[in-house]
Each structure stands twice: as C-alpha cells, then as structure tokens.
C-alpha cells in the first residue's frame, strides 16, 4: 500500500544477509501494541490493516482506523495512519503538525514506524500541493524506511502487515526478484497464506514475466479470500494483465475494483496507466 516508485538500486550481498538472518521460529507472543494500551483501539487499528492490505477495502480500512481513534484519541501511530489514508489535505497537514510535536514522546519501537509515517505524510502533502521534493529526500526516505522496518520486523516478526510494507520497500529499493526472495525467506508459513502475500507475489512474478507462476499465485489469492467479491482480487488481476499487455482485460478488472471501492487510491493510479497505454495503442494503430 501507498507505494512511491523510485529507480531500483541493488545491494545483493547486504540483502541476502538480511534475509538469511531474518528467519525466525514462530512465536505468537512476540506482538507489538503500537503504542496504545486500549484493546479496542488496537483491534480496530489491526482490522484496518487487514481490510486494506488483504482485501483492498480502503473505505472499510479508513472507518476502522478512525474508529480506533475514538477509543484512544492519544494513539499516535493510529493518528498517523488516519493521515496516511485520508484524502483531505487540510486534515493530513493538521495530523502531520501534531505528530511532529508529539514524536519525542513515543517509544523507540514506535519511532521506527513513526518516522516513516512522517515522511509519507510530507510526500503526500507535497504531491497534493504540486510541490516537488528533492530527489535526495526520496532516496533518504526509502533507505531509512528499509532500515527502520528491518529492525522492527526482526523484533516483531509476526506483525504481518508491517512485514508486508517492508517487502514493498524492498521491491522499490531492490526490484521484483529481491522482493520475491524476501517473501520466501521472511514470511512465516501462516503469513504466506494471507491474501496480501499471494497478491503481491503474483504481481512480482508478472513483473518478471513469469506469467504462469503469477496466475498460479492469483489462484491462491482467490482461495485465501474464501470466494469473497473484494477489490484486491480484481486489482491483482488487473496488474497481471497489464504487465502481460492484455490491456482490455486489465481495464475491466481495474474498473471492477474501483466499482467495489471508489476510495481504492492505488486502483485509480493503475487505471490511469492502463488508459494511457490504451490511448497510445489506439494512436499507433491509426498512424
């Protein structure tokens, strides 16, 4: 979720070391409270991650994140994730200002996630205002995000959705093959059965032109959502068909994802790519 593309720069030896040393025996007791002592706040915070990462349900995710805040208005990471999903620039700016004022009050483990959130909110605010940030800002952001998330998931390997975001950062920094390797090495067997990991693995395989493997993973995704008609399945298939240059089928799938959840921000971005490629194809055929 919330992916910002950057040029890939590969640090293979370092990555292999990171992945190898990250294999850990499963222990469900090693969980994080994300800085709230309220069980209901934590429940709805985690539920929001499930909605958005596993099922592509942005509307339900936002509702869950906001509900978490009703149980604990001082939940700093909860406040940050509301800022991350809102499309209201004024609200996001207000949240960023509040978090900047509160960041020194959080624990070291919370800070590993909060600094990443602060940078993302700054990027989103700049985008919505038409402000261009320096290339160095993005490079520093992805480098620091990778380092912080690596530290976090070593300590809390069973926080599935932070691990999912870490794999997205690996993808941005090191490419599709490295991200696939990270899923295989870092994800526990139970995590590999989650819809997100099946969806992302399918997309990565298609990016590498491994289309048979991609569609096999997409079948696993369909099984993992238990036949539910959710945006994540259509969003995933849209990306597979897009990468395979089957644009008409890709368009049908992405439009269905958006129909199911008009707030699916990533689906709207993929639709723009598909529409642009269709327009270019039509122009080429005329010429």
C-alpha positions in Angstrom: 0.0 0.0 0.0 1.0 3.8 -0.6 3.9 2.8 -3.0 6.1 5.5 -4.4 8.2 4.3 -7.3 12.0 5.0 -7.4 14.8 3.7 -9.5 15.9 0.3 -8.4 19.4 0.1 -7.0 20.5 -3.4 -6.0 22.6 -4.3 -2.9 22.5 -8.0 -3.3 25.1 -9.1 -0.7 23.6 -7.0 2.0 20.1 -8.1 1.2 20.9 -11.8 1.2 22.5 -11.3 4.6 19.4 -9.5 5.9 17.0 -12.2 4.5 19.1 -15.1 5.8 19.4 -13.7 9.4 15.7 -12.9 9.5 14.4 -16.5 9.6 12.9 -17.0 13.0 10.9 -19.7 14.7 7.3 -18.7 15.1 6.1 -17.4 18.4 2.8 -15.6 18.5 3.7 -14.0 21.9 6.1 -11.6 20.2 3.5 -8.9 19.2 3.5 -5.1 19.4 0.9 -2.8 21.0 1.7 0.0 18.6 1.7 2.5 21.4 -1.9 2.0 22.7 -3.0 0.3 25.9 -6.6 0.2 24.7 -7.6 -3.2 23.4 -10.4 -1.9 21.2 -8.1 0.8 19.7 -5.6 -1.9 18.8 -8.2 -4.2 17.5 -9.6 -1.7 15.0 -6.1 -0.5 14.1 -5.2 -4.0 13.1 -8.5 -4.6 11.4 -7.9 -1.5 9.2 -4.6 -3.1 8.1 -6.4 -6.3 7.3 -9.1 -4.5 5.2 -6.6 -2.5 3.1 -3.8 -5.0 2.7 -5.6 -8.3 2.3 -8.9 -7.2 0.7 -8.2 -3.8 -0.9 -11.1 -2.3 1.1 -9.9 1.2 1.5 -13.3 2.5 2.7 -13.6 -0.1 5.5 -10.0 0.4 6.4 -10.5 4.2 6.9 -13.5 3.6 9.0 -11.6 1.1 11.2 -8.7 3.4 11.6 -11.0 6.3 12.6 -12.9 4.0 15.0 -9.6 3.1 16.7 -9.1 6.7 17.5 -12.4 7.0 19.2 -11.2 4.5 21.8 -7.8 6.2 22.2 -7.5 9.8 20.9 -3.9 9.9 22.0 -2.9 6.9 19.9 -0.1 8.4 17.9 0.5 5.7 15.3 -3.3 5.4 14.9 -3.4 9.2 14.2 -0.6 8.8 11.7 -2.4 6.0 9.8 -5.5 8.1 9.5 -3.3 10.8 8.0 -1.9 8.3 5.6 -5.3 7.2 4.3 -7.3 10.4 4.3 -7.7 12.3 1.0 -8.3 15.6 2.9 -5.2 17.7 2.6 -6.1 20.0 5.4 -6.7 17.1 7.8 -3.4 15.5 6.7 -1.5 18.7 7.2 -3.0 19.1 10.7 -2.1 15.5 11.6 1.5 15.9 10.4 1.9 19.0 12.5 0.5 17.2 15.6 2.8 14.2 15.0 5.8 16.4 14.7 5.0 17.9 18.1 4.4 14.5 19.7 7.2 12.4 18.1 9.6 12.8 21.0 7.1 11.2 23.4 6.9 7.8 21.7 8.9 4.7 22.5 11.9 3.7 20.4 9.9 0.9 18.7 7.1 3.3 17.9 9.6 5.7 16.5 10.8 3.1 14.0 7.3 3.3 12.3 6.5 6.9 13.1 9.5 8.4 11.2 8.4 6.5 8.1 4.8 7.9 8.5 6.0 11.4 8.9 7.9 11.2 5.6 5.0 9.7 3.8 2.7 12.4 5.0 5.2 15.0 3.9 5.3 13.4 0.4 1.6 13.2 0.1 1.1 16.8 1.2 3.7 18.0 -1.3 2.1 16.0 -4.1 -1.4 17.4 -3.3 0.1 20.9 -3.4 2.1 20.4 -6.6 5.4 20.8 -4.7 8.4 18.9 -5.9 10.6 17.4 -3.3 14.3 17.0 -3.9 15.4 13.5 -5.3 17.6 13.2 -2.2 14.5 13.3 0.0 13.1 10.2 -1.6 16.4 8.3 -1.6 16.9 9.1 2.1 13.3 8.2 2.8 13.5 4.7 1.2 16.9 4.0 2.8 15.7 5.0 6.3 12.4 3.1 5.8 14.1 -0.1 4.9 16.5 0.2 7.9 13.8 1.0 10.4 11.3 -1.7 9.2 14.1 -4.3 9.1 14.9 -3.5 12.7 11.2 -3.6 13.6 10.4 -7.0 12.0 13.4 -8.6 13.5 12.0 -7.8 16.8 8.3 -8.3 15.9 8.3 -10.9 13.1 4.6 -11.7 13.5 3.4 -8.3 12.7 2.3 -9.3 9.2 1.3 -6.0 7.7 4.5 -4.2 8.8 6.4 -7.0 7.2 4.2 -6.6 4.1 5.1 -2.9 3.9 8.8 -3.8 4.4 8.6 -6.1 1.4 7.1 -3.3 -0.7 10.1 -1.2 0.3 12.4 -4.0 -0.7 10.6 -4.0 -4.1 11.1 -0.3 -4.6 14.8 -0.3 -3.5 16.0 -3.6 -4.9 13.5 -4.9 -7.5 10.9 -7.6 -8.0 13.3 -10.6 -7.7 14.6 -9.4 -4.3 11.0 -8.8 -3.1 10.0 -12.3 -4.1 13.0 -13.7 -2.3 12.1 -11.7 0.8 8.6 -13.2 0.8 10.0 -16.7 0.6 12.6 -16.0 3.3 10.9 -13.6 5.7 7.3 -14.6 5.7 6.2 -17.4 8.0 4.1 -20.2 6.6 0.9 -18.6 8.0 1.8 -15.2 6.6 2.3 -16.8 3.1 -1.3 -17.8 3.2 -2.6 -14.3 3.8 -4.2 -12.6 0.7 -1.7 -9.8 0.6 1.3 -12.1 0.2 -0.4 -14.1 -2.5 -1.4 -11.0 -4.3 2.0 -9.3 -4.1 3.8 -12.5 -5.1 1.6 -12.8 -8.2 2.3 -9.2 -9.2 6.0 -9.6 -8.7 6.1 -12.7 -10.8 4.2 -10.9 -13.6 6.7 -8.0 -13.4 9.4 -10.6 -14.0 7.3 -12.0 -17.0 6.7 -15.3 -15.1 3.1 -15.3 -16.1 2.3 -19.0 -15.3 3.7 -18.5 -11.8 1.8 -15.2 -11.5 -1.6 -16.7 -12.3 -0.9 -19.7 -10.0 -0.4 -17.2 -7.2 -3.5 -15.4 -8.2 -5.5 -18.6 -7.8 -4.0 -18.9 -4.3 -5.3 -15.4 -3.7 -8.8 -16.4 -4.7 -8.7 -19.3 -2.3 -7.4 -17.1 0.5 -10.2 -14.6 0.3 -12.7 -17.5 0.5 -14.6 -16.6 -2.6 -15.4 -13.0 -1.4 -16.0 -10.4 -4.1 -13.4 -8.0 -3.0 -11.3 -5.3 -4.7 -8.0 -7.0 -4.1 -8.7 -9.8 -6.5 -9.6 -7.6 -9.4 -6.8 -5.2 -8.6 -4.3 -8.0 -8.7 -5.6 -9.5 -11.9 -5.6 -6.0 -13.5 -1.9 -5.7 -12.7 -1.2 -9.2 -14.1 -3.0 -8.5 -17.4 -1.4 -5.0 -17.6 2.1 -6.5 -17.2 1.2 -9.1 -19.8 0.0 -6.3 -22.1 -3.6 -7.6 -22.2 -5.0 -4.1 -21.7 -8.7 -4.6 -22.4 -9.0 -7.4 -19.8 -6.8 -5.3 -17.4 -9.2 -2.4 -17.8 -12.3 -4.5 -17.0 -10.7 -5.8 -13.8 -9.5 -2.4 -12.6 -12.9 -0.8 -13.2 -14.5 -3.6 -11.2 -12.0 -3.0 -8.3 -12.9 0.7 -8.3 -16.6 -0.1 -8.6 -16.3 -2.2 -5.4 -14.4 0.5 -3.6 -14.2 4.0 -5.2 -11.6 5.0 -2.5 -9.1 2.5 -3.7 -6.3 5.0 -4.4 -3.9 2.5 -5.9 -6.6 1.2 -8.3 -7.1 4.7 -9.6 -3.4 5.0 -10.3 -3.3 1.7 -12.2 -6.4 2.7 -14.2 -4.5 5.8 -15.4 -1.6 3.7 -16.6 -4.0 1.3 -18.4 -5.9 4.2 -20.0 -2.7 5.8 -21.1 -1.4 2.6 -22.7 -4.8 2.0 -24.4 -4.7 5.6 -25.8 -1.1 5.1 -27.1 -2.1 1.8 -28.7 -5.1 3.4 -30.4 -2.9 6.2 -31.7 -0.3 3.8 -33.0 -3.0 1.8 -34.9 -4.3 5.0 -36.5 -0.9 6.0 -37.6 
